[in-house]
Amino acid sequence: MSMQNKKYEAVIIGSGFGGAISCCRLAQKWKGQVLLLERGKRYPMGSFPRSPHDIADNFWNLTDDKAKRPDPIKQRDLRGLFDVRTFSRMDTVVCAGLGGGSLIYANVFLEPPEQVFERQWPKSLNKAFLQPYYDVAKSVLGARPIPAWSDEPRRRVIRTELFQQFAQNQGRDSKLADLCVFFGNDFQQPTQIGLQEKNRYGAVQTSCTYCGECDVGCNTHSKNTLDLNYLYVAEHVHKAQIQTDCLAEKIVPLNERGEEDATANGAHGYRVYYRHLDDGPVYVDTQRVVVSAGTLGSAELLLRCRDEHGTLPRLSQQLGKRFSGNGDFLSFVVDGKLPANPNYGPVITQYTDYNLFKQHDPDRAFILEDASYPTFAAWLVEGLQPSLNPIGMLKRARRILETLWNYIWQNLSGGKWTGSVGNLFYQVLKDDVSYRSSVLLCMGLDKGDGVLALKNGSLDLDWPQTTSMPLYEAILDSGRKFKSFVKSWLFTALPTWNWPMRNNVTVHSLGGCILADSPEQGVVSANEHDRGQAFGYQGLYVADGSVLPSAVGSNPIATISAVSEWIAEGITGLKPTNDLGINQR
């Protein structure tokens, strides 16, 4: 095992919203003395997989990993983007890559209402208190609504209008969401679609091309992913060292002699063991550690350190508790009478409020968001039509045969076959199902009563689904009403929700290392003087979605970012600014 001789001021584990913010802010304080470890790889512009072969390999699994993943995945050694975990009553999707979840998120920056912070959050943390940190993160991430299309027809997004019409029909509020998408540096005058320019931090981006591929990795770098702002400045301006393909495995406190000592409290620093996936095991010493490996990664690493390695025995017994899937629920309305065109535009453009912001109902509060999917997926849907909708395909086949017969008769009787190719293509492709189908993406206030634990050597999740059923029933009811509004013949949730599986799927795992006022209530401190620091230790911090004490009901990156900015300010003593310290003297 090799060692990096230099002792760092800080080692950051993970590069999602918490890790990227921590890396940038700590590197601003300790220039050249911060190391970030990321298990995934870098994704330069144009490098996200698109071919069927490459997409089939675009999953994460190490053959010696005992994580619970789908059988076809866990039998292979893969270092792709999507890490899919299968648990009882809840499946999860997280991301591996430099930039973490920002590489596949749907771009929405949405602050939750004040009532969310009444759900067992520490009293010192509320919406008003965190507002300055929300404001800074929103500015850095460049969040703004989609530009108007009154003077630029190419910017029109049909499904936005459809969801707005449905909201009006239901007496609900629909608002354009603030999106972390690059439409140019000038918010008032968007850059022409497809043109490139450097963003204000120096990274090259492309003005959004409306391709609908946000959730599979943006090949034009039109998303404001973390590698184009926080991480870009951390590495290029503040000289942070970023090592990819590196998996953190153990954290050990050091004593005053610089020796590993599980009884130490971290005052003399830590030794971080990690594995470079190509070059083997390595360890490095550091004064402080920020664990930002995401809800699953952070909980698993700390659980292993406490319960398997015995290196962090002081960690709270609340570790792993209060897991939330943020009420995530995905469903589909197929083949309606109204156009939706779900293959165009950013993945999400608006949100409709269902008792989250107005007439707050803590048991049934959620938002409904439109969602797109890539054009190549629409072609896949069309290819599956014979098995998905055989009656519809028979009707289409009859129409094509009638067209061919008319052409043959015209040719025989008139000696010419006019316009045959164009008309034939039209008959084959018109009325495609995807154009008139909608993806309904909901998230809300689930009960956040799941528990993460180590079981038989792997991370396990106990999700008591029934306690959140009023929320899921309210979501299903809104989907049925959407089906009626667009005059569809089919509304269906994800197949995993069907009997007998009844599994939720979440892409917004939260909790497990929650902020609290004492170790009897949570894992990391919400106190002003030791923000985000693990109870029982000095210099050991957690900053990511795992510290959120509850579901937030809206897309959580805004709150994760605000809390991470607050924690980083406590570590460094530096007030966060939206120039990321570029202009500091």
C-alpha positions as a printed Julia matrix, in Angstrom:
585×3 Matrix{Float64}:
   0.0    0.0     0.0
   1.4    3.38   -1.0
   1.08   6.65    0.91
   0.92  10.23   -0.26
   3.55  11.85    1.96
   1.93  15.29    2.04
  -0.5   15.93    4.89
  -3.48  17.85    3.57
  -5.55  20.45    5.33
  -8.68  18.68    4.1
  -9.74  15.59    2.21
 -13.18  15.69    0.58
 -14.84  12.35   -0.18
 -17.29  12.71   -3.07
 -17.95  15.41   -5.66
 -21.71  15.94   -5.62
 -23.28  19.19   -4.41
 -21.94  18.86   -0.87
 -18.48  17.73   -1.95
 -18.06  20.25   -4.75
 -19.08  23.17   -2.54
 -16.85  21.95    0.3
 -13.91  21.46   -2.04
 -14.21  24.9    -3.58
 -14.68  26.77   -0.31
 -11.98  24.87    1.61
  -9.52  25.18   -1.27
 -10.19  28.92   -1.25
  -9.09  28.92    2.39
  -6.2   26.45    2.02
  -4.96  26.87   -1.53
  -3.21  23.78   -2.87
  -3.81  21.84    0.35
  -7.17  20.21   -0.38
  -7.66  16.78   -1.95
 -10.95  15.53   -3.41
 -11.56  11.83   -4.01
 -14.21  10.71   -6.53
 -14.92   7.05   -7.35
 -16.22   7.83  -10.86
 -14.46   9.34  -13.84
 -14.4   12.69  -15.59
 -16.86  13.39  -18.39
 -15.49  15.93  -20.87
 -17.86  17.47  -23.4
 -19.27  14.81  -25.74
 -18.16  11.82  -23.66
 -21.49  10.55  -22.28
 -22.53   7.23  -23.84
 -25.22   7.18  -26.52
 -24.89   3.92  -28.5
 -26.95   0.9   -27.36
 -23.77  -1.0   -26.5
 -22.26   1.8   -24.43
 -25.5    2.66  -22.66
 -25.88  -1.0   -21.66
 -22.49  -0.69  -19.94
 -23.26   2.68  -18.36
 -23.78   1.31  -14.86
 -21.64   1.14  -11.75
 -20.59  -2.12  -10.15
 -17.32  -3.47   -8.81
 -17.14  -7.26   -8.74
 -15.88  -7.3    -5.13
 -18.68  -4.98   -4.01
 -21.46  -6.66   -2.03
 -23.99  -3.94   -2.81
 -27.5   -5.05   -3.78
 -27.84  -4.36   -7.48
 -29.87  -5.95  -10.32
 -28.48  -9.36  -11.3
 -27.35  -8.43  -14.84
 -25.3   -5.58  -13.36
 -23.75  -7.15  -10.28
 -22.11  -9.95  -12.28
 -19.96  -7.49  -14.25
 -17.18  -5.02  -13.5
 -18.57  -1.68  -14.63
 -17.58   1.94  -14.02
 -20.45   3.74  -15.67
 -22.65   6.64  -14.61
 -25.65   4.98  -12.96
 -25.43   3.18   -9.62
 -28.71   1.3    -9.17
 -29.41  -0.29   -5.78
 -32.27  -2.68   -5.04
 -33.72  -2.79   -1.55
 -36.94  -4.08   -0.04
 -39.76  -1.67   -1.01
 -37.33   0.97   -2.35
 -34.89   1.06   -5.24
 -32.38   3.9    -5.54
 -30.47   5.51   -8.4
 -27.35   7.55   -7.71
 -24.48   8.73   -9.87
 -20.75   7.99  -10.13
 -18.65  10.63  -11.87
 -16.91  13.94  -11.26
 -19.81  16.21  -10.41
 -21.84  13.49   -8.71
 -25.6   13.72   -9.09
 -25.35  16.98  -11.02
 -24.35  14.92  -14.07
 -27.8   13.31  -14.24
 -30.08  15.67  -12.3
 -33.0   17.48  -13.9
 -31.56  20.95  -13.19
 -34.3   22.28  -10.89
 -33.33  24.71   -8.11
 -36.42  24.96   -5.92
 -36.47  26.21   -2.35
 -38.96  24.4    -0.09
 -41.55  26.2     2.03
 -40.99  27.17    5.65
 -43.16  24.29    6.9
 -40.54  21.75    5.8
 -38.18  22.95    8.52
 -40.79  22.09   11.14
 -40.36  18.39   10.33
 -37.87  17.57   13.12
 -35.21  20.0    11.88
 -33.03  21.68   14.52
 -34.69  24.9    15.65
 -31.7   26.99   14.56
 -32.11  25.93   10.93
 -35.09  27.38    9.12
 -35.88  28.95    5.79
 -35.11  32.52    6.81
 -31.79  31.54    8.39
 -30.65  29.6     5.32
 -31.91  32.16    2.77
 -28.52  33.88    2.2
 -26.97  30.5     1.46
 -29.78  29.6    -0.95
 -29.17  32.9    -2.71
 -25.42  32.33   -3.16
 -25.84  28.75   -4.42
 -28.59  29.79   -6.82
 -26.35  32.47   -8.29
 -23.34  30.16   -8.67
 -25.47  27.44  -10.3
 -27.02  29.98  -12.67
 -30.62  28.98  -11.95
 -33.28  30.71  -14.07
 -36.52  29.81  -15.89
 -36.51  28.74  -19.52
 -36.38  31.79  -21.83
 -39.6   33.09  -23.36
 -40.46  31.78  -26.82
 -42.65  34.62  -28.05
 -39.86  35.89  -30.32
 -38.08  32.56  -30.84
 -40.38  29.7   -31.86
 -37.59  27.14  -31.43
 -37.72  27.74  -27.69
 -41.37  26.71  -27.41
 -41.88  23.64  -25.2
 -45.28  22.11  -25.88
 -45.44  19.99  -22.72
 -44.89  23.1   -20.58
 -48.07  24.53  -22.03
 -49.88  21.21  -21.55
 -48.99  20.99  -17.87
 -49.92  24.65  -17.39
 -53.32  23.97  -18.97
 -53.83  20.95  -16.72
 -52.93  22.99  -13.62
 -55.45  25.64  -14.61
 -58.07  22.96  -15.2
 -57.45  21.61  -11.69
 -57.32  25.0    -9.99
 -53.64  24.55   -9.16
 -50.65  26.87   -9.46
 -48.08  26.07  -12.15
 -44.83  28.02  -12.15
 -41.8   27.93  -14.39
 -38.97  26.32  -12.45
 -35.55  27.89  -11.98
 -33.21  25.66  -13.97
 -29.46  25.26  -13.65
 -29.16  25.28  -17.45
 -26.9   27.44  -19.59
 -28.78  29.73  -21.97
 -25.83  32.13  -22.15
 -24.33  34.47  -19.56
 -26.88  37.21  -20.18
 -30.21  36.24  -18.59
 -32.05  39.03  -20.41
 -30.68  38.18  -23.87
 -30.23  34.4   -24.22
 -27.43  33.2   -26.43
 -28.59  31.58  -29.65
 -29.34  27.88  -29.33
 -26.23  25.76  -29.84
 -23.63  28.54  -29.66
 -20.73  28.17  -27.26
 -19.12  30.63  -24.88
 -17.18  30.58  -21.64
 -19.25  30.89  -18.49
 -18.26  33.43  -15.86
 -15.91  30.91  -14.23
 -14.01  30.17  -17.44
 -15.51  26.82  -18.47
 -16.84  26.4   -22.01
 -20.57  25.7   -22.27
 -23.16  25.47  -25.05
 -26.4   27.41  -25.02
 -29.05  24.72  -24.4
 -29.94  22.71  -27.5
 -33.32  21.48  -26.09
 -32.37  17.84  -26.78
 -34.03  16.39  -23.67
 -30.92  14.44  -22.67
 -30.25  16.11  -19.3
 -30.77  12.94  -17.26
 -28.35  10.79  -19.28
 -25.49  13.29  -19.27
 -25.4   16.48  -21.29
 -22.95  16.04  -24.16
 -23.0   19.75  -25.0
 -22.28  20.86  -21.42
 -25.45  22.94  -21.47
 -26.24  21.88  -17.9
 -24.6   23.84  -15.14
 -23.02  20.73  -13.67
 -20.61  21.07  -10.77
 -17.52  20.36  -12.88
 -18.27  23.63  -14.71
 -18.52  25.92  -11.66
 -17.62  24.93   -8.09
 -15.21  22.13   -9.05
 -13.82  24.05  -12.01
 -12.81  26.97   -9.8
 -11.58  24.68   -7.01
  -9.19  22.95   -9.4
  -8.16  25.72  -11.79
  -8.11  28.72   -9.44
  -7.64  27.39   -5.9
  -5.41  24.48   -6.93
  -7.38  21.69   -5.27
  -6.16  18.23   -6.23
  -8.9   16.09   -7.71
  -8.36  12.35   -8.06
 -10.99  10.35   -9.94
 -11.38   6.55  -10.02
 -10.65   6.58   -6.28
 -12.93   4.84   -3.79
 -12.66   5.83   -0.1
 -12.77   2.8     2.17
 -11.76   3.73    5.73
 -11.21   6.77    7.97
  -8.94   6.44   11.02
  -8.22   9.18   13.61
  -4.61   9.9    14.53
  -3.13  10.61   17.96
  -0.61  13.3    18.92
   2.24  11.09   17.62
   0.6   10.8    14.21
  -0.28   7.16   14.79
  -3.59   5.49   14.05
  -5.64   5.43   17.21
  -9.33   4.48   17.28
  -9.66   6.08   20.72
  -8.57   9.5    19.39
 -11.14  12.22   18.77
  -9.68  13.63   15.55
  -7.95  16.65   17.1
  -4.68  15.51   15.49
  -6.15  14.62   12.13
  -7.1   11.51   10.2
  -5.73   8.88    7.87
  -7.97   8.18    4.89
  -7.6    4.84    3.14
  -8.79   4.65   -0.42
  -8.38   2.46   -3.47
  -7.3    3.78   -6.82
  -9.31   1.48   -9.04
  -6.41   1.07  -11.48
  -3.33   1.41   -9.26
  -4.34  -0.19   -5.98
  -4.64   0.88   -2.32
  -3.4    4.26   -1.07
  -3.69   6.27    2.12
  -3.24   9.92    2.94
  -3.12  11.97    6.13
  -5.2   15.09    6.62
  -6.17  17.53    9.34
  -9.88  17.27    8.54
 -12.25  15.13    6.46
 -15.51  16.11    4.77
 -17.62  13.07    3.9
 -19.78  13.96    0.89
 -20.34  10.61   -0.78
 -24.11  11.04   -1.04
 -26.74   9.63    1.29
 -25.94   5.98    0.54
 -22.18   6.41    0.22
 -21.71   8.53    3.34
 -23.88   6.32    5.52
 -22.19   3.16    4.29
 -18.66   4.49    4.77
 -19.37   5.73    8.29
 -21.27   2.57    9.25
 -18.31   0.46    8.12
 -15.88   2.66   10.05
 -17.96   2.34   13.22
 -19.24  -1.23   13.05
 -16.78  -3.2    10.88
 -13.4   -1.46   11.1
 -13.97  -0.08   14.6
 -12.1    3.12   13.7
 -14.87   5.61   14.52
 -16.6    4.08   17.56
 -17.87   7.43   18.86
 -20.32   7.96   16.0
 -23.92   8.39   17.08
 -26.31   5.46   17.27
 -28.62   7.55   15.11
 -26.36   6.82   12.12
 -28.45   5.42    9.25
 -31.8    6.56   10.63
 -34.39   8.94    9.15
 -33.79   7.92    5.53
 -36.14   9.57    3.02
 -36.78   9.02   -0.68
 -38.15  12.58   -0.88
 -41.5   11.18   -1.97
 -40.2   10.43   -5.48
 -42.83   8.88   -7.75
 -42.66   8.44  -11.52
 -45.62   7.58  -13.75
 -46.77   7.79  -17.35
 -49.85   8.84  -19.26
 -49.77   7.17  -22.66
 -51.26   8.08  -26.03
 -53.46  11.01  -25.08
 -55.41  13.2   -27.49
 -53.4   16.33  -26.67
 -49.81  16.81  -27.9
 -47.04  16.61  -25.28
 -43.81  16.24  -27.28
 -41.8   14.96  -24.32
 -38.57  14.7   -26.34
 -37.87  18.41  -26.59
 -36.53  20.93  -24.11
 -34.82  20.66  -20.71
 -36.02  17.64  -18.76
 -38.18  19.71  -16.38
 -39.58  23.17  -17.07
 -42.41  23.76  -14.56
 -43.87  22.53  -11.29
 -47.47  22.37  -10.14
 -48.18  22.76   -6.44
 -50.23  20.12   -4.65
 -50.5   21.37   -1.06
 -46.76  21.89   -0.55
 -46.58  25.68   -0.87
 -50.26  26.58   -0.57
 -52.81  24.97    1.76
 -49.98  22.88    3.17
 -50.97  19.3     3.93
 -48.08  17.48    5.68
 -49.46  14.05    4.74
 -50.2   14.77    1.07
 -47.87  17.59    0.05
 -46.13  17.15   -3.3
 -45.32  18.84   -6.58
 -46.01  17.58  -10.09
 -43.33  18.28  -12.69
 -43.28  17.68  -16.42
 -40.43  15.53  -17.68
 -38.81  14.78  -21.0
 -36.78  11.88  -22.27
 -34.27  11.71  -25.13
 -35.32  11.31  -28.75
 -33.45   8.0   -29.01
 -35.73   6.65  -26.26
 -38.77   7.73  -28.31
 -37.53   5.64  -31.23
 -37.19   2.72  -28.81
 -40.82   3.2   -27.75
 -41.91   3.19  -31.37
 -39.92   0.01  -31.96
 -41.69  -1.65  -29.04
 -45.14  -0.72  -30.32
 -46.01  -4.19  -31.67
 -45.71  -5.65  -28.18
 -46.97  -2.63  -26.24
 -49.99  -1.77  -28.37
 -50.75  -4.53  -30.92
 -54.18  -3.11  -31.82
 -52.67   0.28  -32.6
 -50.02  -1.38  -34.76
 -52.67  -3.32  -36.66
 -54.46  -0.04  -37.42
 -51.18   1.49  -38.6
 -50.42  -1.58  -40.74
 -53.87  -1.34  -42.35
 -53.28   2.34  -43.11
 -49.9    1.6   -44.71
 -51.37  -1.25  -46.81
 -54.17   1.03  -48.01
 -51.59   3.65  -49.0
 -49.52   1.06  -50.88
 -52.6   -0.26  -52.68
 -53.57   3.24  -53.76
 -50.08   3.8   -55.17
 -50.08   0.49  -56.99
 -53.5    1.23  -58.51
 -52.36   4.74  -59.48
 -49.23   3.32  -61.1
 -51.11   0.72  -63.05
 -53.82   3.09  -64.22
 -51.82   6.3   -64.78
 -48.33   5.08  -65.44
 -46.73   7.06  -62.65
 -46.27   6.82  -58.9
 -46.43  10.36  -57.56
 -45.13  11.32  -54.11
 -45.02   7.75  -52.91
 -41.96   7.85  -50.69
 -42.92  10.98  -48.75
 -46.5    9.9   -48.21
 -45.45   6.4   -47.19
 -43.04   7.78  -44.55
 -45.83  10.04  -43.3
 -48.22   7.11  -42.89
 -45.56   5.1   -41.04
 -44.52   7.83  -38.62
 -47.62   9.96  -37.99
 -49.47   9.73  -34.68
 -46.43   8.36  -32.87
 -47.3    7.41  -29.32
 -44.4    9.27  -27.71
 -45.54  12.64  -29.08
 -48.82  12.32  -27.22
 -47.52  10.7   -24.03
 -46.48  12.43  -20.83
 -44.06  11.65  -18.06
 -45.33  12.69  -14.63
 -42.57  13.29  -12.1
 -43.67  13.86   -8.52
 -41.85  14.38   -5.25
 -43.27  15.15   -1.86
 -43.09  14.89    1.9
 -42.75  11.22    2.7
 -42.37  10.31    6.37
 -38.58   9.95    6.25
 -38.7    6.93    8.56
 -36.38   4.56    6.68
 -33.29   3.0     8.25
 -29.96   2.26    6.56
 -27.84  -0.48    8.14
 -25.16  -3.01    7.3
 -26.59  -6.48    6.78
 -24.56  -9.5     5.68
 -21.73  -7.25    4.57
 -23.77  -4.87    2.41
 -25.83  -1.74    2.89
 -29.49  -2.48    3.48
 -32.56  -0.26    3.68
 -35.68  -0.85    5.72
 -38.39   1.35    4.18
 -41.76   1.24    6.03
 -43.73   2.17    2.95
 -47.21   2.06    4.45
 -46.63   5.12    6.63
 -46.26   7.26    3.48
 -49.19   5.74    1.57
 -51.46   8.82    1.9
 -48.86  10.73   -0.1
 -48.57   8.07   -2.79
 -52.35   7.76   -3.08
 -52.65  11.52   -3.57
 -50.0   11.37   -6.29
 -51.8    8.49   -8.04
 -55.05  10.43   -7.91
 -53.44  13.4    -9.69
 -52.15  11.05  -12.39
 -55.6    9.62  -13.01
 -56.95  13.15  -13.38
 -54.18  13.99  -15.86
 -55.12  10.87  -17.85
 -58.73  12.08  -18.03
 -57.67  15.6   -19.0
 -55.61  14.48  -22.02
 -58.15  11.74  -22.9
 -55.6    8.93  -22.64
 -56.4    5.25  -22.45
 -53.59   4.39  -20.04
 -52.13   5.81  -16.83
 -49.46   3.68  -15.18
 -46.88   4.09  -12.47
 -43.43   2.57  -12.86
 -43.73  -1.23  -13.19
 -41.97  -1.62   -9.85
 -45.04  -0.14   -8.16
 -47.29  -2.9    -9.49
 -48.34  -5.86   -7.37
 -46.62  -7.9    -6.0
 -43.43  -5.8    -6.01
 -44.75  -2.49   -4.67
 -41.29  -0.92   -4.79
 -40.7    2.81   -4.81
 -37.83   4.24   -6.84
 -35.98   7.31   -5.63
 -33.32   9.46   -7.25
 -33.26  11.79   -4.23
 -32.05   9.72   -1.28
 -31.83  11.86    1.85
 -31.04  11.41    5.55
 -29.06   8.86    7.54
 -26.47  11.33    8.89
 -28.89  14.01    9.97
 -28.19  17.4    11.52
 -29.29  17.67   15.13
 -28.69  19.46   18.41
 -27.32  16.38   20.2
 -25.97  12.87   19.43
 -29.19  11.44   20.9
 -31.09  13.12   18.07
 -28.73  12.89   15.1
 -25.26  12.32   13.71
 -23.78  15.74   12.95
 -24.04  19.0    14.81
 -26.38  21.85   13.92
 -24.69  24.12   16.46
 -23.19  27.34   15.13
 -19.64  26.67   16.34
 -19.26  23.13   14.93
 -21.66  23.03   11.97
 -21.84  19.68   10.2
 -19.21  18.12   12.49
 -19.83  14.55   13.6
 -20.73  14.31   17.27
 -17.79  12.86   19.22
 -15.12  14.02   16.77
 -13.19  17.1    15.78
 -12.53  17.8    12.11
 -14.84  15.08   10.78
 -17.72  16.59    8.8
 -20.6   15.41    6.63
 -21.99  17.66    3.91
 -24.47  16.2     1.41
 -28.08  15.04    1.24
 -27.55  12.64    4.14
 -27.58  15.51    6.67
 -31.1   16.68    5.75
 -33.41  15.64    8.62
 -36.47  15.2     6.4
 -37.87  15.14    2.91
 -38.07  18.62    1.44
 -40.89  17.88   -1.02
 -39.19  19.76   -3.83
 -36.02  18.97   -5.79
 -33.47  18.84   -2.95
 -30.3   20.24   -4.55
 -31.16  23.78   -3.48
 -31.37  22.78    0.18
 -28.34  20.46    0.01
 -26.35  23.32   -1.53
 -27.52  25.92    1.01
 -26.72  23.67    3.98
 -23.33  22.75    2.47
 -22.47  26.43    2.0
 -23.39  27.02    5.65
 -21.21  24.11    6.82
 -18.27  25.22    4.65
 -18.51  28.74    6.08
 -18.27  27.26    9.57
 -15.14  25.29    8.65
 -13.32  28.12    6.87
 -14.67  31.26    8.49
 -15.12  32.69    4.98
 -18.43  34.25    4.0
 -19.53  32.61    0.73
 -19.73  34.81   -2.36
 -20.93  34.0    -5.85
 -17.53  34.78   -7.4
 -16.19  31.67   -5.59
 -13.2   33.63   -4.36
 -11.84  34.29   -7.84
 -11.6   37.99   -7.06
 -10.17  37.65   -3.57
  -6.93  39.48   -2.88
